[in-house]
């Protein structure tokens, strides 16, 4: 049976904690019945120490996630020891390739007391500072592995995990990518197409060429950053001013 008192305690603590942290944070509670959300959250906990050890012994049954407008997330979890309080951990961003994390030290989580006001000081001075540093580094790493597009050509870069990434110039080419399964990271501007379904990936890559050419935009495919394009399509002349690419 679900322990409503315990869930209210966790949700209330996270609400107050978020209100005390620097910046604007909102809190979302994930109850035990949200199994898929909890499983995804557990996979994204950015920790190889205290919180990872706790999750290995105690699968996630509930959690509260603090969200900041720039995409940063912190997970507040139950603490399974003799002390009152909670655990808090950084959450890795979605849709960044594995190689973006190479060489970046995990911003391991910390244990908190059940006082959200004292805990906010601890989080702000410790975990949050380390998380912001790691977050900035992985986003920079992700950008460095994606070749910039050109005014008349979208450059598609194969990632080491089999996915494809692109950094379009304007809204028009970005809309085409998004319509064919690319996921936009608003904090880096990069669009990524997963390799989870290689057939769907191949169909999407075939389909975007004609759509972009209709806008007067060519495509180029690269294996990785700093390599010469291995395939490209020249830009077709736009049929009318309305068909030319959008500018930011």
N, C-alpha and C positions, 0 to 999 in steps of 0.2 A: 504494500500500500504506500502511496506517495505521502511523504512527510511534508504537509503544507506549512507547518511552523518553520521547518528548516529551510524550505524554499523561500518563504517570506523573509527570513533572516538574511539569506544570501542576496536576494534581490534588493532589499532595503539597504544593506551595507554597500552594494555596488552603486546604487543611486546616490547615496551621500558621498561616497568616495569620488565618483566622477565629478560631482559638483565642487569638490575641493581641489581638484587637480588644476594646474595651469592650463589655460586653453579651454575650448568648448567641447565637452564630452557628453555624450548621451549613453544611456544604459539600456541593453536589451537582455531580457531574461530568457533562457532556454530551458524549459522544463523537461523531465524525463521522457515524455512522450515524443519529443522532437529528436528522435534517434538519429536521423540522417544529419541534421544540423550539428548535433553533438559529436558524431563520428568525424565529420569534416573539420570541426573545430579542434578536436584532439590531434588530427593529422597536421594541423597548421600551427600548433603550439611550438614556439621557437625556443626550444630549451633542450639541453642535454645534461641537466643536473637535477636539482631538487624536484621540479615539476614533472619532468620526464620520468623520474623514479616513482613518483606518486601515481602517475597515470598508468605505469606498467603494473602496479600492484592493485590499483583501484580504478577500473574503467569509468569513464566520465558518465555520471548520472544526471547532472544538472550543471549549469554554468550561467554566468552573466558576462556579457561582452560590452566593454566600454569602447565607443566609437568616436574618433576625432574627425573633423571635416576633411583633413588631408589624407584620410585612409588608414591612419594608425589605429590599431586595435589592441586592447588589453583584455585578457580573459581572467575572470575572478572565479576561483574554484574552491571546493570544499577542502579542508585540511584534515587529513586522516592521521592524527597523532593525539597524544594526551593533552595537547594545548588547545585552547579556544582560538578561533581566528580563521584565516583563509590563506590560500595561495593566490598569487597573481603572476601572470606570465604574458610576455609579448606574443603577438600573433603574426605569423609571417604573411606578407601580402599575397594576394591571389595572382595567378597568371604571369609570374616571372619565371624564367627558365632556371633550371638547377645551377647552371654555371654562374649565374649572378650571385649566388651565395658562396662561391668558392673563395676561400681566404677571409671570409667575414666571420668574426667570432659571434657565437650565439649570445643574445642578450638574456641570459638565463634569469628565470623568475625568482621571486623571493617569497618568504613567509611573512604574513601580516598578523597583527593582533586583531581583536574584534572591535577596536576603536577606529572608525574610518577617518577621523580627524588626524590622529597621530600617524595612521597608515599613509595618508596623502602626502605627508612630509617625507616619509621614507620612500615612497614610490617616485615622487618628483626629484628627489636628490640622488636616487640610485638607479632603479630600473628604467625610468623614463629617459634619463640622460643617455644610458647605454643603448636603449632601443632606438632613439632618434639617430644616434650615430650609425648604428648598424643599418637602419632603414635607408638613410641617405646613401650609404655605400652600395647596397644591393641595387638601388634604383640607378645609381651612376654606372655600376657594372652592366646592368641591363641595357642602358643606352649605348655603352661603348661597343657592345657586340652587335649593334644594329646600324647598318650603313644608312646615312641620310638619303632621302629621296631628292629628286631634282624637279625643277618647275614643270618639266614635260615628261617625267618618268618616275614611277613608283618602284623603289628598290625593295625586293623581297629577299630576306636573309634567312637561309637555313640555320636552325639552331642545333646544338649538339644533341638535344633530346628528341630531334626529329621534327620539331615544330617549325613554323615559319613566322618571321616577324617583319614588320614594316613600320616606318615612320613617315606617313604621308605629309604633304605640305598643307593641304586645304581641306575644307569640309566635304567637297564632292568626292574625292578619292577615298577619304575616310569612310564615307557613307557606303560606298561600294564594298569596301573590305568588310565592314560590319554586317552588311546584308548577306555576306557569304561566309559567316561563321567566325570572323576574326573578333577577338575580344579586346576592347579598348581599355588601356590603363590611363585614366585621366591625369595621373600625376607625372607620367613620363611622356605621354603622347604616343606611346608605342601600341600598335595593334598586333595581336598574336593569334595564330591559328594552331590549335593543338594537333598533336600526332596521335591522339587516342584512337581515332578512326581514320586509317590511312586512305581508305577509299573515299570517304567524305572529304578529306583534305585534298586529294587529287582532283575531285570534281570541282571543289571551290577554286583551286588554282587555275583550272581550265576555264572556269566561267568568268573570272574577273577580268581576263584579258580583253575580250570583246566589249565588256561594259566600260572599261577604262578607255579603250581606243575610241569608243563613241564620244568620249569627252575630250578627245585629243591628247590622251595620256598614254604613254608606252609603259612597258614593264621591264624590269631587269631582275634576274635571279642570281644570288650569290651564295656560296657555301658558308662563308663567315666574314666577319669584318676584315678589311684590308686585303680582300681577294678580288681579282678581276671578275666581272660578271660572266657567268657561264652560258647564259641565254638571255636574249633580250628581244623586245619587239619595238620597232620605231613608232613614234607618236603619229597618229593619223591626223590629217588636217581637220580641224573642227568644221562642222557643217554650217554653223551659225555662231554669232557671239554668245547666244544662250548656252551653246554646248561647250564653251571653253571652261577650263577648270576654275573652281572657286578659289579665291585668295583669302587668307586669314585677315 
